[in-house]
Amino acid sequence: MEALLPVLQRHPGLSVLVCALMFRVAHRLLQNLSVPKAVAVDDFRSWKWRNLSVSMVHSLLTGTWAVTCVIIWPEMATNIHSFYTAPAYILICISSGYFVQDAGDIILTGHARGSWEFLIHHVLVLWCFLYSLYSHLYVAGAVVALFVEVNSVTLHLRLMLKLASQQSSPLYQINKFLNVFTYVVFRLSAQFYLTYYIVQNYSWMDKGGYFLVTMTLMNTMILIYFYRLLRADFFPRTRPRMAQNGTHNNNVKKFLTE
């Protein structure tokens, strides 16, 4: 990894595009896997399943990688401004590539309007990650931010089970509690820690205002999502049964975003 680092640092933009292409290849390979019948009968569900499959690969890879980096190099949690290692820099390249690929998939498949919240999230993440890759600052902060991907594993599993109409399965019931736990421990805690760090060191940090505004927007979004998650899984409202034949796609999309 040390030998690869100088190459990536000389061409960060190209490195991100190569990583995006790698995730696109993964997307094509995952299409060869069979999908549940409830997914196959609806175009939107089929697209969402493929999209989530790639997201799951990204979350499993980067969430584990980020936690491992901080365990091996604890300074990443205390010096998010200037400390970084070759594995950390490579991790941010890979993750940035995923967000570029996913944004492209959403836009090019015509789902931008229904997935605008995800696009805003991707833009917020990318402008922070790309700044880190070009400036070599806040790489450790980006690694800590990727702790949220541990929670994304359970979030993606939740949505995939909903796509397969398995909300009553034991796996879904177990996952919904695990999902709340990882949301608090890995998503909320990581985001609020980074926000606290920026506020405490705002006076001397490079682009402090830039990152504080970004974190504030991200925090608002994740709190709204957390409210939606709790309401949907623990305080559900009575709703009519959703059709799966593609005739009520607007309802299906709303159903799957909760």
Summary of the structure (lengths in Angstrom):
residues: 258
radius of gyration: 18.7
end to end distance: 39.9
largest distance: 57.5
contacts: 813
relative contact order: 0.12
helix: 76%
strand: 0%
